[in-house]
Amino acid sequence: MKKQLLLVLLLVNIAYSFSQENGKKYQIRTLAFYNLENLFDTINNPNKNDEASPIMKLKTNKSKVYWDKIDKLGAVISQIGLEKAGTAPALIGVCEIENKNVLVDLVKSKHLKKMNYEIIHYESPDKRGIDVALLYQKKYFTPVNHQSFTPKIFKDGARVFTRDQLLVSGHLGDELIHVIVNHWPSRRGGEAKSSPLREKAAYQNLKIIEKLKDKNRKAKIVIMGDFNDNPTNASFKKVLKTKSEKKKIKKKSIYNPYEQLFKKGQGTLTYRDKIYLFDQIMLSYPLVNKGKKDFSSYKLFKAKIFNKSFLTTQKGRYKGYPYRSFAGGNYLGGYSDHYPVYIYLIKEE
């Protein structure tokens, strides 16, 4: 870990916030998403089922574990996109967090405090007590509006209480963008039985997108999250009608660059030795460059998975899996059971 941090410091010294190509200068901004794997505090909330969280189940050292996890997550976030943008993400959506307090601790941690991250968070009705949120660096992003949407999902006639979908609108530099942060229903009970729940969550996303496009058909929209579905599942292909090839993108299309990565065998988590790519970032047409090399406004440059070696289990039964924090009622000392994902948006200066 120390060697990794030394490498990061070296990169900070040589990185810069724009690239040069053919004599032109470019701004590069990183947008990211990270499932923080049960980032709960150690205080019991009688209004939540937080006593079932992994950290609350530990018999000793709860506080030590909490601060170690905060420190490690901060170290990861500080490095995402660093090599190209020269700084941590301008925006990062997060999920599996208990409340705003844990995010306050996170953004004040030693790795992130200089970035002056602000937090946008709402309490979700999720029965496990977990929420989504958006962190943003004030010098790069200025929010103008935000609200949460609760998907109306039912199963066998009973309401399914899941995470809200967070919409944040604001200016990235001088351009208005809209970010939707998601954490769709899990696959508990099996993929086939739970798939309709995620399709309903996708319809809620579709409603938000259509509402934004009703106001401005050229709305710049970023959809990010842990969707608990792969890019090829029906929630994306049939409901959101996502496209994976730039040449097939039309003005009403949603481009999902992670579908191509998934088809190449890449993923953000592993379960029972099978690779999944549940964490994704998608974009509306105005943010996609179709090869015209027009970067007069922000356009997608690259989409990536942040899967550095220190985030990966190096030995044992779970070698090659993301190096997670908790398993079997124990703290393993890792980071998360998901890799972060991120995109670079590039704009001519």
MARTI-396829 format. One record per residue (C-alpha): x, y, z; residue in three letters. Coordinates in Angstrom, 2 decimals, padded with zeros to 5 digits. Example, Ala and Ser with C-alpha at 12.3 -4.5 7.8 and 13.67 -1.06 7.14 Angstrom:
% residues 2
(site (012.30; -004.50; 007.80); ALA)
(site (013.67; -001.06; 007.14); SER)
//
This chain:
% residues 349
(site (000.00; 000.00; 000.00); MET)
(site (002.85; 002.40; 000.84); LYS)
(site (004.43; 001.74; -002.55); LYS)
(site (001.10; 002.51; -004.21); GLN)
(site (000.83; 005.82; -002.37); LEU)
(site (004.38; 006.78; -003.36); LEU)
(site (003.46; 006.06; -006.96); LEU)
(site (000.39; 008.26; -006.59); VAL)
(site (002.48; 011.14; -005.24); LEU)
(site (004.79; 010.78; -008.23); LEU)
(site (001.82; 010.85; -010.60); LEU)
(site (000.46; 013.96; -008.90); VAL)
(site (003.72; 015.76; -009.61); ASN)
(site (003.72; 014.88; -013.31); ILE)
(site (-000.02; 014.87; -014.05); ALA)
(site (-001.90; 017.90; -015.30); TYR)
(site (-005.55; 018.75; -015.90); SER)
(site (-005.35; 018.93; -019.67); PHE)
(site (-003.76; 017.01; -022.55); SER)
(site (-002.18; 018.30; -025.67); GLN)
(site (-002.86; 016.87; -029.09); GLU)
(site (-002.13; 018.55; -032.41); ASN)
(site (-001.30; 021.75; -030.58); GLY)
(site (-004.65; 021.88; -028.76); LYS)
(site (-005.23; 021.92; -025.03); LYS)
(site (-007.98; 019.90; -023.36); TYR)
(site (-009.66; 019.90; -019.98); GLN)
(site (-010.24; 016.43; -018.58); ILE)
(site (-012.79; 015.75; -015.87); ARG)
(site (-013.35; 012.41; -014.18); THR)
(site (-016.84; 011.16; -013.28); LEU)
(site (-016.94; 007.99; -011.20); ALA)
(site (-019.11; 005.56; -009.29); PHE)
(site (-018.17; 003.34; -006.34); TYR)
(site (-020.09; 000.79; -004.26); ASN)
(site (-018.54; 001.33; -000.82); LEU)
(site (-019.58; -002.10; 000.55); GLU)
(site (-021.60; -001.53; 003.69); ASN)
(site (-020.12; 001.75; 004.88); LEU)
(site (-022.04; 001.87; 008.16); PHE)
(site (-021.12; 003.66; 011.36); ASP)
(site (-020.93; 001.93; 014.76); THR)
(site (-023.95; 003.67; 016.29); ILE)
(site (-027.18; 001.71; 016.47); ASN)
(site (-030.12; 003.51; 014.85); ASN)
(site (-033.41; 002.08; 016.20); PRO)
(site (-035.19; 003.21; 013.04); ASN)
(site (-032.97; 001.10; 010.76); LYS)
(site (-031.87; -002.48; 010.48); ASN)
(site (-028.27; -001.35; 010.87); ASP)
(site (-027.55; -003.96; 013.54); GLU)
(site (-027.49; -006.47; 010.67); ALA)
(site (-024.60; -004.63; 008.98); SER)
(site (-021.21; -006.40; 008.95); PRO)
(site (-019.50; -003.82; 011.13); ILE)
(site (-022.18; -004.01; 013.82); MET)
(site (-021.82; -007.79; 013.91); LYS)
(site (-018.14; -007.55; 014.84); LEU)
(site (-017.49; -008.46; 018.46); LYS)
(site (-014.51; -006.13; 018.95); THR)
(site (-012.65; -003.19; 017.40); ASN)
(site (-015.70; -001.72; 015.65); LYS)
(site (-014.35; 001.83; 015.84); SER)
(site (-010.87; 000.81; 014.64); LYS)
(site (-012.38; -001.07; 011.70); VAL)
(site (-014.63; 001.85; 010.81); TYR)
(site (-011.78; 004.37; 010.62); TRP)
(site (-009.56; 001.93; 008.76); ASP)
(site (-012.27; 001.45; 006.15); LYS)
(site (-012.81; 005.22; 005.88); ILE)
(site (-009.07; 005.73; 005.34); ASP)
(site (-008.84; 003.02; 002.69); LYS)
(site (-011.89; 004.18; 000.74); LEU)
(site (-010.54; 007.74; 000.77); GLY)
(site (-007.21; 006.49; -000.59); ALA)
(site (-008.98; 004.72; -003.47); VAL)
(site (-011.17; 007.68; -004.42); ILE)
(site (-008.18; 010.04; -004.39); SER)
(site (-006.52; 007.95; -007.12); GLN)
(site (-009.41; 007.44; -009.54); ILE)
(site (-008.66; 009.25; -012.79); GLY)
(site (-005.51; 010.80; -011.36); LEU)
(site (-003.20; 009.82; -014.21); GLU)
(site (-005.20; 011.77; -016.82); LYS)
(site (-007.12; 014.44; -014.92); ALA)
(site (-004.44; 015.23; -012.34); GLY)
(site (-006.97; 015.08; -009.49); THR)
(site (-009.65; 012.89; -007.94); ALA)
(site (-013.09; 012.70; -009.60); PRO)
(site (-014.94; 015.96; -010.12); ALA)
(site (-018.09; 013.91; -009.36); LEU)
(site (-018.43; 010.50; -007.78); ILE)
(site (-021.66; 008.65; -007.10); GLY)
(site (-021.61; 006.20; -004.19); VAL)
(site (-023.89; 003.52; -002.78); CYS)
(site (-024.15; 001.16; 000.19); GLU)
(site (-023.74; 003.99; 002.67); ILE)
(site (-025.79; 004.23; 005.86); GLU)
(site (-026.18; 007.99; 006.20); ASN)
(site (-024.67; 011.38; 005.50); LYS)
(site (-022.46; 011.21; 008.60); ASN)
(site (-020.28; 008.43; 007.16); VAL)
(site (-019.77; 010.53; 004.03); LEU)
(site (-018.77; 013.55; 006.12); VAL)
(site (-016.09; 011.36; 007.73); ASP)
(site (-015.03; 010.12; 004.31); LEU)
(site (-014.61; 013.52; 002.64); VAL)
(site (-012.74; 014.80; 005.71); LYS)
(site (-010.30; 011.89; 005.66); SER)
(site (-006.63; 012.65; 005.04); LYS)
(site (-006.71; 011.58; 001.40); HIS)
(site (-009.72; 013.69; 000.41); LEU)
(site (-009.88; 016.73; 002.68); LYS)
(site (-007.89; 018.94; 000.30); LYS)
(site (-010.43; 018.29; -002.48); MET)
(site (-013.21; 020.04; -000.53); ASN)
(site (-015.88; 017.57; -001.55); TYR)
(site (-019.50; 018.49; -000.88); GLU)
(site (-022.26; 015.90; -000.39); ILE)
(site (-025.75; 015.48; -001.83); ILE)
(site (-027.69; 012.79; 000.02); HIS)
(site (-031.25; 011.74; 000.81); TYR)
(site (-032.45; 009.03; 003.17); GLU)
(site (-033.88; 006.13; 001.16); SER)
(site (-036.72; 003.84; 002.29); PRO)
(site (-034.50; 000.79; 001.72); ASP)
(site (-035.23; -001.88; 004.33); LYS)
(site (-031.50; -002.44; 004.94); ARG)
(site (-031.02; 001.26; 005.62); GLY)
(site (-028.60; 001.92; 002.76); ILE)
(site (-028.60; 004.97; 000.50); ASP)
(site (-027.00; 006.49; -002.57); VAL)
(site (-025.28; 009.88; -002.73); ALA)
(site (-023.19; 012.16; -004.91); LEU)
(site (-019.88; 013.76; -003.90); LEU)
(site (-018.54; 016.69; -005.91); TYR)
(site (-015.53; 018.98; -005.92); GLN)
(site (-016.82; 022.54; -005.62); LYS)
(site (-014.17; 023.99; -007.91); LYS)
(site (-015.39; 021.85; -010.81); TYR)
(site (-019.13; 021.39; -010.27); PHE)
(site (-021.93; 023.69; -009.10); THR)
(site (-025.30; 022.01; -008.39); PRO)
(site (-028.44; 023.97; -009.24); VAL)
(site (-031.09; 021.37; -008.36); ASN)
(site (-031.37; 017.91; -006.87); HIS)
(site (-034.16; 015.54; -005.89); GLN)
(site (-034.75; 011.88; -005.16); SER)
(site (-037.25; 009.56; -006.81); PHE)
(site (-038.67; 006.47; -005.13); THR)
(site (-039.39; 003.65; -007.58); PRO)
(site (-042.85; 002.16; -007.02); LYS)
(site (-042.00; -001.53; -007.12); ILE)
(site (-044.24; -004.37; -005.97); PHE)
(site (-043.64; -008.08; -005.66); LYS)
(site (-046.49; -010.53; -005.01); ASP)
(site (-048.69; -007.55; -004.12); GLY)
(site (-046.28; -006.22; -001.48); ALA)
(site (-044.24; -003.03; -001.76); ARG)
(site (-040.52; -003.49; -002.27); VAL)
(site (-038.65; -000.80; -000.38); PHE)
(site (-035.43; -000.15; -002.23); THR)
(site (-032.99; 002.69; -002.81); ARG)
(site (-034.10; 006.05; -004.19); ASP)
(site (-032.74; 007.27; -007.50); GLN)
(site (-030.88; 010.54; -007.02); LEU)
(site (-030.99; 013.23; -009.72); LEU)
(site (-028.48; 016.07; -009.49); VAL)
(site (-028.40; 018.87; -012.07); SER)
(site (-025.57; 021.35; -012.16); GLY)
(site (-022.79; 023.01; -014.09); HIS)
(site (-019.59; 021.14; -014.87); LEU)
(site (-017.56; 024.20; -015.70); GLY)
(site (-020.01; 026.21; -017.78); ASP)
(site (-022.04; 023.24; -019.08); GLU)
(site (-025.28; 021.99; -017.54); LEU)
(site (-025.27; 018.23; -016.96); ILE)
(site (-027.67; 015.91; -015.16); HIS)
(site (-026.44; 012.93; -013.11); VAL)
(site (-028.69; 010.06; -012.00); ILE)
(site (-027.22; 007.88; -009.23); VAL)
(site (-028.65; 004.37; -008.87); ASN)
(site (-028.54; 001.23; -006.78); HIS)
(site (-031.13; -001.14; -008.19); TRP)
(site (-032.73; -004.11; -006.34); PRO)
(site (-030.43; -007.04; -005.65); SER)
(site (-030.52; -010.53; -007.14); ARG)
(site (-031.63; -012.07; -003.88); ARG)
(site (-033.89; -014.99; -004.74); GLY)
(site (-032.18; -015.53; -008.08); GLY)
(site (-031.64; -013.54; -011.25); GLU)
(site (-034.82; -014.68; -013.02); ALA)
(site (-037.16; -013.96; -010.12); LYS)
(site (-035.61; -010.59; -009.29); SER)
(site (-035.16; -009.36; -012.88); SER)
(site (-038.66; -007.74; -013.05); PRO)
(site (-037.74; -005.59; -010.03); LEU)
(site (-034.75; -004.12; -011.84); ARG)
(site (-036.77; -003.61; -014.99); GLU)
(site (-039.19; -001.52; -012.94); LYS)
(site (-036.25; 000.43; -011.55); ALA)
(site (-035.12; 000.99; -015.15); ALA)
(site (-038.57; 002.38; -016.01); TYR)
(site (-038.15; 004.90; -013.18); GLN)
(site (-034.85; 005.96; -014.77); ASN)
(site (-036.59; 006.24; -018.11); LEU)
(site (-039.20; 008.57; -016.61); LYS)
(site (-036.48; 010.82; -015.20); ILE)
(site (-034.66; 010.88; -018.54); ILE)
(site (-037.84; 011.68; -020.48); GLU)
(site (-038.67; 014.47; -018.04); LYS)
(site (-035.23; 016.02; -018.60); LEU)
(site (-035.54; 015.69; -022.37); LYS)
(site (-039.00; 017.28; -022.34); ASP)
(site (-037.33; 020.44; -021.02); LYS)
(site (-034.31; 020.16; -023.32); ASN)
(site (-034.06; 017.52; -026.03); ARG)
(site (-030.27; 017.99; -026.00); LYS)
(site (-029.95; 017.39; -022.26); ALA)
(site (-026.56; 016.05; -021.21); LYS)
(site (-027.37; 013.11; -018.96); ILE)
(site (-025.07; 010.73; -017.10); VAL)
(site (-026.60; 007.56; -015.61); ILE)
(site (-024.38; 005.78; -013.09); MET)
(site (-024.77; 003.14; -010.44); GLY)
(site (-024.66; -000.41; -009.18); ASP)
(site (-027.50; -001.82; -011.26); PHE)
(site (-027.23; -005.46; -010.14); ASN)
(site (-027.56; -006.30; -013.83); ASP)
(site (-025.01; -006.79; -016.56); ASN)
(site (-025.04; -004.44; -019.58); PRO)
(site (-026.72; -007.12; -021.71); THR)
(site (-029.70; -007.69; -019.40); ASN)
(site (-033.26; -006.71; -020.30); ALA)
(site (-033.32; -003.72; -017.95); SER)
(site (-030.80; -002.06; -020.26); PHE)
(site (-031.46; -003.55; -023.67); LYS)
(site (-035.28; -003.65; -023.58); LYS)
(site (-036.23; -000.86; -021.18); VAL)
(site (-033.52; 001.78; -021.56); LEU)
(site (-032.64; 000.53; -025.06); LYS)
(site (-028.95; 001.15; -024.52); THR)
(site (-026.46; 000.96; -027.38); LYS)
(site (-022.88; -000.29; -027.22); SER)
(site (-021.59; 000.94; -030.57); GLU)
(site (-021.06; 004.63; -031.25); LYS)
(site (-022.02; 004.29; -034.90); LYS)
(site (-025.48; 003.10; -033.85); LYS)
(site (-026.08; 005.99; -031.46); ILE)
(site (-028.97; 008.25; -032.39); LYS)
(site (-030.22; 011.44; -030.76); LYS)
(site (-032.59; 009.55; -028.44); LYS)
(site (-030.09; 006.80; -027.61); SER)
(site (-028.31; 006.00; -024.38); ILE)
(site (-024.73; 004.90; -024.91); TYR)
(site (-023.32; 002.24; -022.60); ASN)
(site (-019.54; 001.90; -023.09); PRO)
(site (-019.43; -000.85; -020.46); TYR)
(site (-021.22; -003.36; -022.67); GLU)
(site (-018.13; -003.70; -024.85); GLN)
(site (-015.93; -004.12; -021.76); LEU)
(site (-018.28; -006.82; -020.45); PHE)
(site (-018.16; -008.70; -023.74); LYS)
(site (-014.36; -008.65; -023.49); LYS)
(site (-014.58; -010.43; -020.14); GLY)
(site (-014.10; -007.47; -017.81); GLN)
(site (-016.15; -007.00; -014.65); GLY)
(site (-016.54; -005.11; -011.39); THR)
(site (-017.29; -008.03; -009.06); LEU)
(site (-016.99; -011.79; -008.88); THR)
(site (-019.44; -014.24; -007.32); TYR)
(site (-018.92; -017.99; -007.25); ARG)
(site (-016.09; -017.59; -009.76); ASP)
(site (-018.31; -015.82; -012.27); LYS)
(site (-017.51; -012.26; -013.39); ILE)
(site (-020.25; -009.61; -013.39); TYR)
(site (-020.26; -005.99; -014.50); LEU)
(site (-023.00; -004.42; -012.40); PHE)
(site (-021.31; -001.02; -011.97); ASP)
(site (-021.66; 001.15; -015.05); GLN)
(site (-021.81; 004.71; -016.37); ILE)
(site (-023.97; 005.58; -019.39); MET)
(site (-024.47; 008.79; -021.34); LEU)
(site (-027.04; 010.55; -023.48); SER)
(site (-026.25; 011.38; -027.12); TYR)
(site (-024.89; 014.96; -026.64); PRO)
(site (-022.03; 013.62; -024.46); LEU)
(site (-020.89; 011.03; -027.01); VAL)
(site (-018.25; 011.79; -029.62); ASN)
(site (-019.00; 009.79; -032.76); LYS)
(site (-015.55; 010.20; -034.27); GLY)
(site (-015.99; 013.79; -035.47); LYS)
(site (-013.33; 014.97; -033.00); LYS)
(site (-015.53; 017.87; -031.96); ASP)
(site (-014.53; 018.61; -028.37); PHE)
(site (-015.91; 022.14; -028.22); SER)
(site (-018.12; 020.87; -025.40); SER)
(site (-017.61; 017.96; -022.99); TYR)
(site (-017.58; 014.58; -024.71); LYS)
(site (-016.73; 011.07; -023.58); LEU)
(site (-013.02; 010.30; -023.94); PHE)
(site (-012.72; 006.91; -022.21); LYS)
(site (-014.67; 004.59; -019.92); ALA)
(site (-012.69; 002.42; -017.52); LYS)
(site (-012.77; 000.14; -014.49); ILE)
(site (-010.46; 001.09; -011.62); PHE)
(site (-009.09; -002.38; -010.84); ASN)
(site (-005.57; -001.73; -009.61); LYS)
(site (-003.71; -004.70; -008.13); SER)
(site (-003.98; -003.44; -004.54); PHE)
(site (-007.79; -003.62; -004.90); LEU)
(site (-007.58; -007.29; -005.84); THR)
(site (-007.16; -010.35; -003.59); THR)
(site (-003.70; -011.71; -004.35); GLN)
(site (-003.83; -015.23; -002.94); LYS)
(site (-006.05; -017.95; -001.56); GLY)
(site (-009.47; -019.23; -002.59); ARG)
(site (-010.60; -015.79; -003.73); TYR)
(site (-007.50; -014.81; -005.66); LYS)
(site (-008.49; -012.40; -008.43); GLY)
(site (-011.66; -011.24; -006.68); TYR)
(site (-012.03; -007.63; -005.53); PRO)
(site (-010.37; -007.31; -002.12); TYR)
(site (-013.43; -006.84; 000.06); ARG)
(site (-013.88; -005.48; 003.58); SER)
(site (-016.13; -008.08; 005.17); PHE)
(site (-016.86; -011.80; 004.85); ALA)
(site (-018.03; -014.52; 007.21); GLY)
(site (-018.61; -012.08; 010.05); GLY)
(site (-015.00; -010.88; 009.94); ASN)
(site (-013.17; -007.77; 008.77); TYR)
(site (-010.72; -008.75; 006.04); LEU)
(site (-008.97; -005.38; 005.79); GLY)
(site (-009.88; -004.81; 002.16); GLY)
(site (-011.71; -002.04; 000.34); TYR)
(site (-014.92; -003.18; -001.33); SER)
(site (-016.41; -006.21; -003.07); ASP)
(site (-016.85; -003.98; -006.15); HIS)
(site (-014.33; -002.13; -008.29); TYR)
(site (-015.08; 001.55; -009.00); PRO)
(site (-015.90; 002.63; -012.55); VAL)
(site (-015.08; 005.97; -014.13); TYR)
(site (-015.19; 007.97; -017.31); ILE)
(site (-013.16; 010.86; -018.64); TYR)
(site (-015.04; 013.79; -020.17); LEU)
(site (-012.82; 015.91; -022.38); ILE)
(site (-013.28; 019.47; -023.63); LYS)
(site (-011.16; 021.78; -025.76); GLU)
(site (-009.83; 024.74; -023.79); GLU)
//
